[in-house]
Amino acid sequence: MYLITTSGHGRGGHFYSLRTISEAIKAYTDIIIVNIGVRMSPVIEDAGLKSFHLNFNGKNIFQVVKKIQRIINSENPTILHPFDIKALAIARIASYWNKIPLVFTKCGGPNPQKYFPFVDNLILFSKENFDYFKKDLKFKKSTLYYLPNRIKHIEDDNENIKEIKNLTKDRVVFMQIARIGLAYEGSILQSLTLIEKLVKDGFKVVLVLIGTIESFEVLNRLKSVNGFESTIFFNDDRFTINASKNLNAADFVIGTGRGLMEAASKGKVLLTPMKRAVFPVLVDKKTADSFLYTNFSPRNYIKDFNENENYNQIQCLIKDKKEYLMYQRFVKKMFREHFDLKAIESRYMNLYATIEYNPSYHFFDFFRNIASVVYHQYLAARENTFSFRK
């Protein structure tokens, strides 16, 4: 039984991670998804998996817990697997009442700066997170699993791809899939700066930016950047829900986390944002290990980085078809070794088969986790201003 919480639009990367893993695991065992929150995530709703939506506004936690209990009585899950901290709090209640083993996935992101709930079994997508929790005394008795985010085969949306190609004509397409909000503003600015520089240097390029609008203030700031003149922006649900279906319209993909891994499955040239860089950085044999450590996040960093060399390499891949084909071989090999879900399906099943219920539950931490979730979900429900067409 997978659990996940929706506080806004429900299209974050961890929804796609849950969907991908559950779609793979259903070949081996029965699975259900419980989506708790202000609305049903369209990512989960569109998956065609057995799922439930429970409205959660913070104030109605007791009703939510009762409904979870009814689902457990009906479905008899043997494992509870939440995918965010809010879902973890509710899963801890259900685990304690029903003596069901629990495993939690932290889907990348920075290391915790303050409070992080206790959990006996913790899956981590990044080596950065794994190394942090391994040293944290609070988790010295926990079992940690380093299972990098994985990607399955992605079906193309040929109609969307045709439309994008018709709009981009014979230009080299750089594609970025990112929500338009504060979290991704910096990385999009790097992309716009790169496109502006390439256009000034005579290259026929275009940026295809695909993303749900979280902040019109951020969108207006991006529109004022010169590189936006060479950008085609898609924010319609047809493009933003399961946006990876559009990747084959691109030659170069600028991304972070699972978005970059999905592009690797398509053999695209990969660029990722980096702290204090002017342009997104090429993922190649020299940079890949550093970026893998931080799960290809905006926290990427390389000491003594050469900005001019990076830009020259990008130009080379635009101009030289032979170099482009050589790069494709490199990125497809990287996908097979690091990102292909098929390589670790058995590890998930072994994990589910071996974890046991632990009656030691850290009650002070347990109640702190619940209180924090109730408060923040109440704020999300009250102040939620996101809207989308179902």
C-alpha positions as CSV (number, residue, x, y, z in Angstrom):
1,M,0.0,0.0,0.0
2,Y,1.6,3.2,-1.2
3,L,0.7,6.5,0.4
4,I,1.3,10.0,-0.9
5,T,0.0,13.5,-0.1
6,T,-1.2,16.3,-2.4
7,S,-0.9,19.8,-1.1
8,G,-1.0,21.6,-4.4
9,H,-1.3,20.6,-8.1
10,G,0.0,17.0,-7.5
11,R,2.5,16.9,-10.3
12,G,5.9,16.9,-8.4
13,G,8.6,14.5,-9.3
14,H,7.8,12.2,-6.4
15,F,4.4,11.5,-7.8
16,Y,6.0,10.2,-11.0
17,S,8.6,8.2,-9.0
18,L,5.7,6.5,-7.1
19,R,3.8,5.9,-10.3
20,T,6.9,4.4,-12.0
21,I,7.8,2.1,-9.1
22,S,4.2,1.0,-8.5
23,E,3.7,0.2,-12.2
24,A,6.7,-2.0,-12.1
25,I,5.9,-3.7,-8.8
26,K,2.4,-4.6,-9.8
27,A,3.8,-7.3,-12.1
28,Y,5.0,-9.1,-9.0
29,T,2.3,-8.4,-6.3
30,D,-1.0,-6.6,-5.7
31,I,-0.6,-2.8,-5.1
32,I,-2.9,0.0,-4.1
33,I,-2.2,3.7,-3.9
34,V,-3.8,6.0,-1.3
35,N,-3.6,9.7,-2.4
36,I,-4.3,11.9,0.7
37,G,-4.8,15.6,0.3
38,V,-6.5,18.6,-1.3
39,R,-7.1,16.8,-4.6
40,M,-6.3,13.6,-6.5
41,S,-2.9,13.9,-8.3
42,P,-3.5,13.8,-12.1
43,V,-0.3,11.7,-12.3
44,I,-1.8,9.0,-10.1
45,E,-5.3,9.4,-11.5
46,D,-4.0,8.9,-15.1
47,A,-2.0,5.8,-14.2
48,G,-4.9,3.4,-14.3
49,L,-3.7,1.8,-11.0
50,K,-6.0,0.8,-8.1
51,S,-6.1,4.0,-6.1
52,F,-8.1,5.9,-3.5
53,H,-8.4,9.6,-2.8
54,L,-9.0,10.8,0.7
55,N,-9.6,14.5,1.2
56,F,-7.2,15.9,3.9
57,N,-7.3,19.5,5.0
58,G,-5.3,19.1,8.3
59,K,-8.3,19.5,10.5
60,N,-9.9,16.2,9.5
61,I,-7.0,13.9,10.4
62,F,-9.2,11.6,12.5
63,Q,-11.6,11.0,9.6
64,V,-8.7,10.3,7.3
65,V,-7.2,7.8,9.7
66,K,-10.6,6.0,10.0
67,K,-10.8,5.8,6.2
68,I,-7.3,4.5,6.0
69,Q,-8.3,1.8,8.5
70,R,-11.3,0.8,6.4
71,I,-9.0,0.5,3.4
72,I,-6.6,-1.7,5.3
73,N,-9.4,-3.9,6.6
74,S,-10.6,-4.3,3.0
75,E,-7.3,-4.7,1.2
76,N,-5.1,-6.3,3.8
77,P,-1.7,-4.8,2.8
78,T,1.4,-6.5,4.1
79,I,3.7,-3.4,3.6
80,L,3.0,0.4,4.0
81,H,5.2,2.5,1.8
82,P,4.7,6.3,2.0
83,F,6.5,8.8,-0.4
84,D,6.4,12.1,1.6
85,I,6.7,13.2,5.2
86,K,2.9,14.0,5.5
87,A,2.0,10.5,4.2
88,L,4.6,9.1,6.6
89,A,2.9,10.5,9.6
90,I,-0.4,8.8,8.7
91,A,1.3,5.6,7.7
92,R,3.0,5.5,11.1
93,I,-0.4,5.6,12.8
94,A,-1.7,2.8,10.6
95,S,1.5,0.7,11.0
96,Y,1.3,1.0,14.8
97,W,-2.4,0.1,15.0
98,N,-2.1,-2.8,12.6
99,K,1.4,-4.0,13.2
100,I,2.3,-3.7,9.5
101,P,5.9,-3.1,8.4
102,L,6.7,0.3,7.0
103,V,9.3,1.6,4.6
104,F,9.7,5.3,3.7
105,T,11.2,6.8,0.5
106,K,12.9,10.2,0.6
107,C,12.7,11.2,-3.0
108,G,16.0,13.2,-3.3
109,G,16.1,16.8,-2.3
110,P,18.6,18.5,0.0
111,N,19.8,16.9,3.3
112,P,17.5,17.9,6.2
113,Q,18.4,21.1,7.9
114,K,16.1,20.7,10.9
115,Y,13.7,18.1,12.0
116,F,13.3,14.8,10.0
117,P,10.9,12.1,11.3
118,F,12.3,8.8,12.5
119,V,11.7,5.7,10.4
120,D,13.1,2.2,10.7
121,N,13.5,1.5,7.0
122,L,14.5,4.4,4.8
123,I,15.0,4.3,1.0
124,L,17.2,7.1,-0.4
125,F,17.5,8.2,-4.0
126,S,20.8,10.1,-3.8
127,K,24.2,9.2,-2.4
128,E,24.3,12.7,-0.9
129,N,21.2,11.8,1.3
130,F,22.5,8.2,2.0
131,D,25.8,9.5,3.3
132,Y,24.0,12.1,5.5
133,F,21.6,9.6,7.1
134,K,24.4,7.1,7.6
135,K,26.2,9.6,9.9
136,D,23.0,10.8,11.7
137,L,22.9,9.2,15.2
138,K,19.1,9.3,15.2
139,F,19.1,6.7,12.4
140,K,22.0,4.5,13.7
141,K,19.6,1.6,14.2
142,S,17.6,2.2,11.0
143,T,18.1,0.2,7.9
144,L,19.1,2.5,5.0
145,Y,18.7,1.5,1.3
146,Y,20.4,3.4,-1.5
147,L,18.1,2.8,-4.4
148,P,18.6,5.6,-7.0
149,N,15.5,6.9,-8.8
150,R,14.8,4.6,-11.7
151,I,13.0,5.0,-15.0
152,K,10.9,2.6,-17.1
153,H,10.3,2.8,-20.9
154,I,8.5,6.0,-21.8
155,E,5.8,6.0,-24.5
156,D,6.0,8.9,-27.0
157,D,3.0,11.2,-27.6
158,N,3.4,11.4,-31.4
159,E,0.8,14.1,-31.8
160,N,2.5,16.4,-29.3
161,I,5.9,15.7,-30.8
162,K,4.7,16.5,-34.3
163,E,3.2,19.8,-33.1
164,I,6.4,20.8,-31.3
165,K,8.5,19.9,-34.4
166,N,6.2,21.9,-36.7
167,L,6.7,25.0,-34.4
168,T,10.5,24.6,-34.1
169,K,11.0,23.9,-37.8
170,D,14.7,23.2,-38.6
171,R,16.1,24.7,-35.4
172,V,18.1,22.7,-32.8
173,V,15.7,22.0,-29.9
174,F,16.7,22.5,-26.3
175,M,13.9,21.3,-24.0
176,Q,13.4,22.0,-20.4
177,I,10.5,20.5,-18.3
178,A,10.1,22.5,-15.1
179,R,7.4,24.0,-13.0
180,I,7.3,27.8,-13.4
181,G,7.9,28.9,-9.8
182,L,10.6,30.0,-7.4
183,A,12.1,26.5,-7.0
184,Y,13.1,26.3,-10.7
185,E,13.5,30.0,-11.6
186,G,17.3,29.9,-11.3
187,S,17.7,26.8,-13.5
188,I,15.3,28.3,-16.2
189,L,17.3,31.5,-16.1
190,Q,20.5,29.5,-16.9
191,S,18.7,27.9,-19.8
192,L,17.5,31.3,-21.2
193,T,21.1,32.7,-20.8
194,L,22.5,29.8,-22.8
195,I,19.9,30.2,-25.6
196,E,20.5,33.9,-25.8
197,K,24.3,33.3,-26.1
198,L,23.9,30.6,-28.8
199,V,21.5,32.8,-30.8
200,K,24.0,35.7,-30.7
201,D,26.7,33.4,-31.9
202,G,24.6,32.5,-34.9
203,F,23.2,29.1,-34.0
204,K,19.6,28.3,-35.0
205,V,18.3,27.1,-31.7
206,V,15.1,27.2,-29.7
207,L,14.2,26.5,-26.1
208,V,11.0,24.5,-25.6
209,L,9.9,25.1,-22.0
210,I,7.2,22.8,-20.7
211,G,5.8,23.5,-17.2
212,T,2.8,24.1,-15.0
213,I,2.6,27.7,-13.8
214,E,3.0,28.0,-10.0
215,S,3.7,31.7,-10.0
216,F,2.7,34.3,-12.6
217,E,5.2,36.7,-10.9
218,V,8.0,34.3,-11.8
219,L,6.6,33.8,-15.3
220,N,6.6,37.6,-15.9
221,R,10.2,37.9,-14.7
222,L,11.3,35.1,-17.1
223,K,9.4,36.7,-20.0
224,S,11.6,39.9,-19.5
225,V,14.8,37.9,-20.1
226,N,16.1,38.2,-23.7
227,G,16.4,34.4,-24.1
228,F,12.6,34.1,-23.8
229,E,12.3,35.6,-27.3
230,S,13.7,32.3,-28.6
231,T,11.5,30.2,-26.3
232,I,8.2,28.3,-27.0
233,F,6.3,27.8,-23.8
234,F,3.8,25.1,-23.2
235,N,1.7,25.0,-20.0
236,D,-1.4,23.2,-21.2
237,D,-2.2,19.9,-19.4
238,R,-1.8,18.1,-22.7
239,F,1.9,18.8,-22.5
240,T,2.6,19.1,-18.8
241,I,0.9,15.9,-17.5
242,N,3.5,13.1,-18.1
243,A,5.6,15.7,-19.8
244,S,8.4,13.1,-20.6
245,K,6.2,11.8,-23.5
246,N,7.4,14.9,-25.4
247,L,11.1,14.3,-25.0
248,N,11.6,12.9,-28.5
249,A,10.9,16.3,-29.9
250,A,14.2,17.5,-28.4
251,D,17.9,17.3,-29.4
252,F,19.2,18.6,-26.0
253,V,17.4,18.3,-22.7
254,I,18.0,20.6,-19.7
255,G,16.8,19.0,-16.5
256,T,17.2,17.8,-13.0
257,G,16.4,14.5,-11.1
258,R,14.2,12.0,-12.8
259,G,13.5,14.4,-15.7
260,L,17.2,14.1,-16.7
261,M,17.1,10.3,-16.3
262,E,14.0,10.1,-18.5
263,A,15.9,12.1,-21.2
264,A,18.8,9.6,-20.8
265,S,16.5,6.8,-21.7
266,K,15.9,8.6,-25.0
267,G,19.6,9.1,-25.8
268,K,19.4,12.9,-25.6
269,V,22.3,15.3,-24.9
270,L,21.9,16.1,-21.2
271,L,22.5,19.4,-19.5
272,T,21.8,20.2,-15.9
273,P,21.9,23.4,-13.8
274,M,24.7,24.0,-11.4
275,K,25.2,26.4,-8.5
276,R,27.0,29.6,-9.5
277,A,27.2,28.6,-13.2
278,V,26.2,30.9,-16.0
279,F,24.8,28.1,-18.3
280,P,23.5,24.6,-17.7
281,V,26.4,22.1,-17.6
282,L,26.9,19.2,-20.0
283,V,26.6,15.8,-18.4
284,D,29.6,13.9,-19.7
285,K,32.3,11.4,-18.6
286,K,34.0,14.1,-16.5
287,T,30.9,15.5,-14.8
288,A,28.5,12.6,-14.4
289,D,29.8,11.2,-11.1
290,S,29.6,14.5,-9.4
291,F,26.1,15.1,-10.6
292,L,25.0,11.6,-9.7
293,Y,26.0,12.3,-6.1
294,T,23.4,15.1,-5.8
295,N,20.8,13.3,-8.0
296,F,21.2,15.9,-10.8
297,S,19.7,18.6,-8.6
298,P,20.3,22.4,-8.7
299,R,22.8,21.7,-5.8
300,N,25.2,20.3,-8.4
301,Y,28.7,21.7,-8.0
302,I,32.1,21.1,-9.5
303,K,35.2,22.7,-8.1
304,D,37.4,24.6,-10.7
305,F,34.6,24.4,-13.3
306,N,35.6,25.9,-16.7
307,E,32.6,27.8,-18.1
308,N,34.1,28.5,-21.5
309,E,35.1,24.8,-22.0
310,N,31.5,23.8,-21.2
311,Y,30.1,26.3,-23.7
312,N,32.5,25.1,-26.4
313,Q,31.5,21.5,-25.8
314,I,27.8,22.4,-26.3
315,Q,28.7,24.2,-29.5
316,C,30.6,21.1,-30.7
317,L,27.7,18.8,-30.2
318,I,25.4,21.2,-32.1
319,K,27.8,21.4,-35.1
320,D,29.3,17.9,-35.2
321,K,26.9,15.0,-35.9
322,K,29.7,12.4,-35.3
323,E,30.3,13.9,-31.8
324,Y,26.6,13.9,-31.1
325,L,26.3,10.2,-32.0
326,M,29.3,9.3,-29.8
327,Y,27.6,11.2,-26.9
328,Q,24.4,9.2,-27.4
329,R,26.3,6.0,-26.9
330,F,27.7,7.3,-23.6
331,V,24.3,8.5,-22.3
332,K,22.6,5.2,-23.2
333,K,25.3,3.3,-21.3
334,M,24.8,5.6,-18.3
335,F,21.0,4.9,-18.4
336,R,21.5,1.1,-18.4
337,E,23.9,1.2,-15.5
338,H,22.3,3.8,-13.3
339,F,18.7,4.6,-14.2
340,D,16.9,1.5,-15.7
341,L,14.2,0.4,-13.4
342,K,14.5,-3.2,-14.6
343,A,17.9,-3.5,-12.9
344,I,16.4,-3.1,-9.4
345,E,12.9,-4.5,-9.5
346,S,14.2,-7.6,-7.7
347,R,15.8,-5.4,-5.0
348,Y,12.4,-3.8,-4.2
349,M,10.7,-7.2,-4.0
350,N,13.5,-8.6,-1.7
351,L,13.2,-5.5,0.5
352,Y,9.4,-5.9,0.8
353,A,9.9,-9.6,1.6
354,T,12.4,-9.1,4.4
355,I,11.4,-6.0,6.4
356,E,9.6,-6.6,9.6
357,Y,7.3,-4.6,11.9
358,N,9.3,-2.9,14.7
359,P,7.3,-2.1,17.8
360,S,9.8,0.5,19.0
361,Y,8.1,3.6,17.8
362,H,9.8,6.8,19.2
363,F,6.5,8.3,20.5
364,F,7.7,11.9,21.0
365,D,9.0,12.0,17.5
366,F,5.8,10.3,16.3
367,F,3.5,13.0,17.8
368,R,5.8,15.7,16.5
369,N,5.6,14.3,13.0
370,I,1.7,14.2,13.2
371,A,1.4,17.8,14.7
372,S,3.7,19.2,12.0
373,V,1.7,17.5,9.2
374,V,-1.7,18.6,10.6
375,Y,-0.5,22.2,10.8
376,H,1.2,22.4,7.4
377,Q,-1.6,20.6,5.6
378,Y,-4.1,22.9,7.2
379,L,-2.1,25.9,5.7
380,A,-1.9,24.2,2.3
381,A,-5.7,23.6,2.2
382,R,-6.5,27.1,3.4
383,E,-4.0,29.0,1.1
384,N,-4.0,26.6,-1.8
385,T,-4.3,28.8,-4.9
386,F,-3.2,26.2,-7.6
387,S,-5.8,25.3,-10.2
388,F,-5.8,22.9,-13.1
389,R,-8.3,21.3,-15.4
390,K,-9.0,17.6,-14.6
